[in-house]
Amino acid sequence: MPHALIVHAHPEPNSFCSAQMREAARTLTEQGYTVEISDLYGMGWNAELGRGDFTHPLADFFKPQAEQVRAVQEGTFAPEVAAELEKLRRADLLVFSFPMWWFSLPALLKGWVDRVFAMGAAYGGGVGTFAQGAFRGRRALLLFTTGSLEEYFGPGRRDGEMDTLLFHIQHGMFYFVGYTVLAPVVSFAPVRQTPEEREAQLRKVRRAFAELGTRQVIFDFQEG
Ligand SMILES: Cc1cc2nc3c(=O)[nH]c(=O)nc-3n(C[C@H](O)[C@H](O)[C@H](O)COP(=O)(O)OP(=O)(O)OC[C@H]3O[C@@H](n4cnc5c(N)ncnc54)[C@H](O)[C@@H]3O)c2cc1C
């Protein structure tokens, strides 16, 4: 049975963003996935990669990546990091669910990547990157809301090209550690929609997650 991990970062459980995350989770379950959700605000997740990530004695000069490699080898991550890393390792499908903040991820979700995409586990330190990344053969995608209208995005438009805005996440995070990256599912400006339009958008989200098998692939590795 395929397994999905949704890492969700919205501070309001009744937000549209949280509602569409629940729709995605329900749809994946209907598709035969087992689904785990890391609700970062709900969990009280700490975004800060620091000395507290490790239970082994640290070198005087703190080098986060070196300590991550050691923690992978010795099993000495702090429990909250170890738990998220286990969830990540279980998942065939990884979904980041969030509102676009400052053309990017909320800091809490970026901090999850800093701490959980650890050197030695996700990339580097004996594991490769990109085609040799730890998660090659698995899929990942973004599910997010915006404040800006769809027509603000595009070449030469006010907010720029979405692919360019998302490059640091889809390429710099997902593809870097080996994922095949599927086209993002975006709900533009739900705040400006009528209740009926929002309902229609939730149906689009459901359809997108019901049809992941045929969803456009935006970064993938050649076989072999
Ligand atoms: C720090 C910060 C930086 C930002 N930077 C950017 C940026 O760079 N680019 C950009 O485009 N935007 C930006 N924004 C805006 C942000 O992306 C949007 O406010 C957010 O994505 C809107 O989604 P939401 O889920 O929070 O909306 P909400 O306000 O939660 O939802 C909209 C409406 O949907 C309703 N709703 C909830 N559940 C349902 C349901 N099940 N069915 C139907 N309706 C429902 C809600 O009640 C609400 O009326 C920024 C915001 C912040 C705080």
The ligand as an SDF file (V2000), in Angstrom:
LIG
                    3D

 53 58  0  0  0  0  0  0  0  0999 V2000
    3.5530   36.7120    6.0520 C   0  0  0  0  0  0  0  0  0  0  0  0
    2.6990   36.6230    4.8210 C   0  0  0  0  0  0  0  0  0  0  0  0
    3.2950   36.6940    3.5850 C   0  0  0  0  0  0  0  0  0  0  0  0
    2.5230   36.5560    2.4170 C   0  0  0  0  0  0  0  0  0  0  0  0
    3.1570   36.5680    1.2050 N   0  0  0  0  0  0  0  0  0  0  0  0
    2.4380   36.3280    0.0770 C   0  0  0  0  0  0  0  0  0  0  0  0
    3.0830   36.2450   -1.1920 C   0  0  0  0  0  0  0  0  0  0  0  0
    4.3010   36.3580   -1.3180 O   0  0  0  0  0  0  0  0  0  0  0  0
    2.3130   35.9880   -2.2840 N   0  0  0  0  0  0  0  0  0  0  0  0
    0.9650   35.8560   -2.2030 C   0  0  0  0  0  0  0  0  0  0  0  0
    0.3090   35.6140   -3.2280 O   0  0  0  0  0  0  0  0  0  0  0  0
    0.3310   35.9290   -1.0030 N   0  0  0  0  0  0  0  0  0  0  0  0
    1.0230   36.1550    0.1290 C   0  0  0  0  0  0  0  0  0  0  0  0
    0.3910   36.1780    1.3560 N   0  0  0  0  0  0  0  0  0  0  0  0
   -1.0680   35.9270    1.4100 C   0  0  0  0  0  0  0  0  0  0  0  0
   -1.3730   34.4510    1.6730 C   0  0  0  0  0  0  0  0  0  0  0  0
   -0.7530   33.6240    0.7280 O   0  0  0  0  0  0  0  0  0  0  0  0
   -2.8640   34.2230    1.6310 C   0  0  0  0  0  0  0  0  0  0  0  0
   -3.4800   35.0220    2.6260 O   0  0  0  0  0  0  0  0  0  0  0  0
   -3.2480   32.7760    1.8430 C   0  0  0  0  0  0  0  0  0  0  0  0
   -2.5970   31.9380    0.9210 O   0  0  0  0  0  0  0  0  0  0  0  0
   -4.7470   32.6220    1.6670 C   0  0  0  0  0  0  0  0  0  0  0  0
   -5.1340   31.2960    1.9980 O   0  0  0  0  0  0  0  0  0  0  0  0
   -5.7840   30.9570    3.4160 P   0  0  0  0  0  0  0  0  0  0  0  0
   -6.1070   29.5370    3.4710 O   0  0  0  0  0  0  0  0  0  0  0  0
   -4.9660   31.5180    4.5190 O   0  0  0  0  0  0  0  0  0  0  0  0
   -7.1310   31.8210    3.2750 O   0  0  0  0  0  0  0  0  0  0  0  0
   -8.3450   31.9360    4.3470 P   0  0  0  0  0  0  0  0  0  0  0  0
   -8.5020   33.3940    4.6600 O   0  0  0  0  0  0  0  0  0  0  0  0
   -8.1970   30.9850    5.4560 O   0  0  0  0  0  0  0  0  0  0  0  0
   -9.5450   31.4050    3.4900 O   0  0  0  0  0  0  0  0  0  0  0  0
  -10.2760   32.1860    2.5740 C   0  0  0  0  0  0  0  0  0  0  0  0
  -11.7450   31.9460    2.8440 C   0  0  0  0  0  0  0  0  0  0  0  0
  -12.0660   30.5610    2.6600 O   0  0  0  0  0  0  0  0  0  0  0  0
  -12.9600   30.1530    3.6790 C   0  0  0  0  0  0  0  0  0  0  0  0
  -12.9410   28.6930    3.8750 N   0  0  0  0  0  0  0  0  0  0  0  0
  -12.2780   27.9720    4.8110 C   0  0  0  0  0  0  0  0  0  0  0  0
  -12.5640   26.6670    4.6790 N   0  0  0  0  0  0  0  0  0  0  0  0
  -13.3980   26.5450    3.6340 C   0  0  0  0  0  0  0  0  0  0  0  0
  -14.0600   25.4530    3.0130 C   0  0  0  0  0  0  0  0  0  0  0  0
  -13.8910   24.2050    3.4580 N   0  0  0  0  0  0  0  0  0  0  0  0
  -14.8700   25.6990    1.9630 N   0  0  0  0  0  0  0  0  0  0  0  0
  -15.0200   26.9410    1.4910 C   0  0  0  0  0  0  0  0  0  0  0  0
  -14.4480   28.0440    2.0540 N   0  0  0  0  0  0  0  0  0  0  0  0
  -13.6540   27.8440    3.1230 C   0  0  0  0  0  0  0  0  0  0  0  0
  -12.4670   30.9370    4.8950 C   0  0  0  0  0  0  0  0  0  0  0  0
  -13.4430   30.9910    5.8790 O   0  0  0  0  0  0  0  0  0  0  0  0
  -12.1670   32.2800    4.2850 C   0  0  0  0  0  0  0  0  0  0  0  0
  -13.3230   33.0810    4.2460 O   0  0  0  0  0  0  0  0  0  0  0  0
    1.1160   36.3610    2.5180 C   0  0  0  0  0  0  0  0  0  0  0  0
    0.5110   36.3000    3.7770 C   0  0  0  0  0  0  0  0  0  0  0  0
    1.2950   36.4230    4.9200 C   0  0  0  0  0  0  0  0  0  0  0  0
    0.6330   36.3300    6.2840 C   0  0  0  0  0  0  0  0  0  0  0  0
  1  2  1  0
  2  3  1  0
  2 52  2  0
  3  4  2  0
  4  5  1  0
  4 50  1  0
  5  6  2  0
  6  7  1  0
  6 13  1  0
  7  8  2  0
  7  9  1  0
  9 10  1  0
 10 11  2  0
 10 12  1  0
 12 13  2  0
 13 14  1  0
 14 15  1  0
 14 50  1  0
 15 16  1  0
 16 17  1  0
 16 18  1  0
 18 19  1  0
 18 20  1  0
 20 21  1  0
 20 22  1  0
 22 23  1  0
 23 24  1  0
 24 25  2  0
 24 26  1  0
 24 27  1  0
 27 28  1  0
 28 29  2  0
 28 30  1  0
 28 31  1  0
 31 32  1  0
 32 33  1  0
 33 34  1  0
 33 48  1  0
 34 35  1  0
 35 36  1  0
 35 46  1  0
 36 37  1  0
 36 45  1  0
 37 38  2  0
 38 39  1  0
 39 40  1  0
 39 45  2  0
 40 41  1  0
 40 42  2  0
 42 43  1  0
 43 44  2  0
 44 45  1  0
 46 47  1  0
 46 48  1  0
 48 49  1  0
 50 51  2  0
 51 52  1  0
 52 53  1  0
M  END
$$$$
